[in-house]
């Protein structure tokens, strides 16, 4: 009994219980908050328990009269216990507390502070053990010089990592370009900097290479949000003036809602060069998420393509000799007939043209114009004056109202077979709502001039169309203003005559 009591009294101190409780408290806290580093916490806790076991062994050695072994075991256990506690405290501060405060220092910063704490703790214990620290420092100077010479590359990487952190050359999350490698900085460690590319590759750059060579930090500008200018190139015939091309592209891009394209600075279209029979343009825009450069470029190219097509501007390639075989007239006739039948079928689904004859529909089908809109394009803007009607062939579009304070209020979702803009074509009235493409949208567009000949030939159509327009307007007003049935009838009656007079005046009937 005296043997165990004596052994326990030797290694058990007043602070031992507090240290054990602290170690377990830190370990369980870290287990809860940093699940990805549980293995590191477990290893540290095992190391702590091993040190406590060694301290108990020192007590046994003391009782058995092995004084030197007892002292060595106890000092080793104390140093190891301190290292374990320092490690757990470092994990708590740098992996839990600082991230909660929205600070994410690189791993090398954590390592520096923890190692400095290790060295200080070790020197303190050596001092209490009776060693002369001054003689140790003098003796280790020569050893340090030899080690530094033999490990100059490693030390260069370590000092390079420290320098990168001290002058904030790069930070975790930055996008950098080194030679032909572009990626996001994942971590800055003692020896190297880890960079993740868009191809799911992790490139390891020695810190000394980053210190000696030139590299680009993408998208970073003092006092500005992170965004990178991108270029989308396209060629247009010299027959089109730069003003026509630039207006067609910019009017679409500035209004379009495209993911990851910054509103400020605004996208701009510029004429870059004229060579080999073509005019070479570039649309420049600012990318807000550098991880999705190619998908955003593709979306912007699609907007450029559809805007040029609607404006009747064709993309061209550099002048070269091309051999082709012209399709015969019979084939072209079949294609034209098939397209005409498709257009007539589309027109028959439009309520506005329900009373028209096949001959009238056929004549109007020849005047339809095909128009494409990319997702996010503004097809029609509230308050704009446009004398044409759209019929959706494919895709979905959203009708919304813009309130005076700038808010957007959704009114309806249009899909295949829906039409809009009829009031503008029939009366010349400004657009009462805006329409935006929710997906890529294909439409037929009917201008006032294409419809005027039919109206002139059969003025009675004005009365029939007026009934349909009044009904559609009444339905819209009922949704927007929550009108009851009686009020709705009164509104329809008062609007009918006024609208009929407006249509006849607009078409000169």
Residue pairs with C-beta under 8 A, 6 or more apart in sequence:
3 63
6 59
6 62
6 63
7 56
7 59
7 60
7 62
7 63
8 56
8 59
9 59
10 58
10 59
10 62
10 63
10 70
10 74
11 55
11 56
11 58
11 59
11 74
11 77
12 59
19 81
19 85
20 52
22 85
23 45
23 48
23 84
23 85
23 88
24 45
26 85
26 88
26 89
26 91
26 92
27 41
27 44
27 45
27 88
29 92
29 96
30 37
30 38
30 41
30 88
30 91
30 92
30 95
30 96
31 38
31 41
33 95
33 96
34 41
34 91
34 95
34 96
37 91
37 95
40 91
41 88
41 91
44 84
44 87
44 88
44 91
45 84
45 88
47 80
47 83
47 84
48 80
48 81
48 84
48 85
48 88
50 80
51 76
51 77
51 78
51 80
51 81
51 84
52 77
52 81
54 73
54 76
54 77
54 80
55 73
55 74
55 77
55 78
55 81
57 73
58 69
58 70
58 71
58 72
58 73
58 74
58 77
59 70
61 69
61 70
61 73
62 70
75 125
75 129
78 125
79 121
79 122
79 125
82 121
82 125
83 118
83 121
86 114
86 117
86 118
86 121
87 114
90 110
90 113
90 114
90 117
94 105
94 109
94 110
94 113
95 110
98 104
98 105
104 172
106 165
106 171
106 172
106 187
106 188
106 189
107 187
107 188
107 189
108 161
108 162
108 165
108 188
108 189
108 190
109 165
111 189
111 190
112 162
123 133
126 133
126 136
127 133
148 155
153 208
154 191
156 207
156 208
156 211
157 190
157 191
157 192
157 206
157 207
157 208
158 190
158 191
158 207
159 207
160 206
160 207
160 208
160 210
160 211
161 188
161 189
161 190
161 191
161 192
161 193
161 207
163 169
163 211
164 170
164 188
164 193
164 207
164 210
164 211
165 188
169 210
169 217
170 176
170 185
170 188
170 193
170 210
170 215
170 217
171 185
172 185
172 186
172 187
172 188
173 184
173 185
174 184
174 185
174 217
174 218
174 220
175 182
175 183
175 184
175 185
175 217
175 218
175 219
175 226
175 228
175 290
176 182
176 183
176 184
176 185
176 195
176 215
176 216
176 217
176 218
177 215
177 216
177 218
178 195
178 205
178 209
178 210
178 213
178 215
178 216
181 195
181 197
181 203
182 197
182 198
182 218
183 195
183 196
183 197
183 198
183 201
183 203
184 195
184 196
184 290
184 291
185 193
185 194
185 195
186 194
186 195
186 196
186 202
187 193
187 194
188 194
188 207
191 206
191 207
192 204
192 205
192 206
192 207
193 204
193 205
193 207
193 210
194 202
194 203
194 204
194 205
195 202
195 203
195 204
195 205
196 202
196 203
197 203
198 291
198 293
198 294
218 228
218 290
219 226
219 227
219 228
219 287
219 290
220 226
225 288
226 288
226 290
227 262
227 286
227 287
227 288
228 286
228 287
228 290
228 293
229 284
229 285
229 286
229 287
230 284
230 285
230 286
230 287
230 293
230 296
230 297
230 300
231 282
231 283
231 284
232 282
232 283
232 284
232 285
232 297
232 300
232 301
232 304
233 272
233 280
233 281
233 282
234 280
234 281
234 282
234 283
234 301
234 304
234 308
234 315
235 278
235 279
235 280
235 281
235 315
235 316
235 317
235 318
236 245
236 278
236 279
236 281
236 308
236 313
236 314
236 315
236 316
237 278
237 279
237 313
237 314
237 316
238 274
238 277
238 278
238 279
240 279
240 313
242 271
242 279
244 311
244 313
245 269
245 271
245 279
245 281
245 308
245 313
246 269
246 270
246 271
246 281
248 307
248 308
248 310
248 311
248 313
249 269
249 281
249 283
249 304
249 307
249 308
250 267
250 268
250 269
251 307
252 303
252 304
252 306
252 307
252 377
252 378
253 261
253 267
253 269
253 283
253 285
253 300
253 303
253 304
253 307
254 266
254 267
255 377
255 378
255 381
256 303
256 374
256 376
256 377
256 378
257 376
257 436
258 296
258 299
258 300
258 303
258 376
259 296
259 299
259 376
260 287
260 288
260 289
260 292
260 296
261 267
261 285
261 286
261 287
261 288
261 296
261 299
261 300
262 285
262 286
262 287
262 288
264 286
265 286
267 283
267 284
267 285
267 286
267 300
268 283
268 284
269 281
269 282
269 283
269 284
270 281
270 282
270 284
271 279
271 280
271 281
272 280
272 281
272 282
273 279
273 280
274 280
275 318
276 318
276 319
277 318
277 319
278 316
278 317
278 318
278 319
283 300
283 304
285 300
287 293
287 296
289 296
299 374
299 375
299 376
302 374
302 440
303 374
303 376
303 377
305 315
305 372
305 374
306 372
306 373
306 374
306 377
307 377
308 314
308 315
309 371
309 372
310 371
310 372
310 373
340 362
340 365
340 366
343 365
343 368
343 444
344 358
344 361
344 362
344 365
346 391
346 393
346 417
346 444
347 353
347 356
347 361
347 364
347 365
347 368
347 391
348 354
348 361
349 417
350 391
350 417
350 419
351 468
352 389
352 419
352 422
352 465
352 468
352 469
353 361
353 364
354 468
355 461
355 464
355 465
356 364
356 454
356 461
360 454
360 458
363 453
363 454
364 446
364 450
364 451
364 454
367 446
367 447
367 449
367 450
368 391
368 444
368 445
368 446
368 450
369 444
369 445
369 446
369 447
370 442
370 443
370 444
370 445
371 390
371 442
371 443
371 444
371 445
372 440
372 441
372 442
372 443
373 379
373 395
373 397
373 437
373 440
373 441
373 442
373 443
374 437
374 440
375 437
375 438
375 439
375 440
375 441
376 436
376 437
377 436
377 437
377 441
378 434
378 435
378 436
379 390
379 397
379 435
379 436
379 437
379 441
379 443
380 386
380 390
380 420
380 421
380 431
380 433
380 434
380 435
381 431
381 434
382 401
382 402
382 430
382 431
382 432
382 433
382 434
383 430
383 431
384 430
384 431
385 424
385 428
385 430
385 431
386 421
386 424
386 431
387 424
387 425
387 428
387 447
387 448
388 421
388 424
388 425
388 445
388 446
388 447
388 448
389 419
389 420
389 421
389 422
389 424
389 425
389 445
389 446
390 419
390 420
390 421
390 435
390 443
390 444
390 445
390 446
391 417
391 418
391 419
391 443
391 444
391 445
391 446
392 414
392 415
392 416
392 417
392 418
392 419
392 441
392 442
392 443
393 416
393 442
393 443
393 444
394 416
394 440
394 441
394 442
395 415
395 416
395 437
395 438
395 439
395 440
395 441
395 442
396 413
396 414
396 415
396 437
396 438
396 439
396 441
397 413
397 414
397 415
397 418
397 420
397 435
397 436
397 437
397 438
397 441
398 410
398 412
398 413
398 414
398 435
398 436
398 438
399 410
399 411
399 412
399 413
399 414
399 420
399 433
399 434
399 435
400 408
400 409
400 410
400 411
400 433
400 434
400 435
400 436
401 408
401 409
401 411
401 433
401 434
401 480
402 408
402 409
402 434
403 409
411 433
411 476
411 479
411 480
412 479
413 438
414 420
414 435
420 435
421 431
422 469
422 472
423 429
423 432
423 469
423 473
424 430
424 431
425 446
425 447
425 448
425 451
426 465
426 469
426 503
426 506
427 499
427 502
427 503
427 506
428 448
428 506
429 502
432 476
448 506
448 507
452 507
454 461
455 461
455 462
455 507
455 509
456 507
456 508
456 509
459 504
459 509
462 500
462 503
462 504
462 507
462 509
463 500
465 503
466 496
466 499
466 500
466 503
467 496
469 499
470 492
470 495
470 496
470 499
471 492
473 495
473 499
474 488
474 491
474 492
474 495
477 483
477 488
477 491
478 488
483 491
503 509
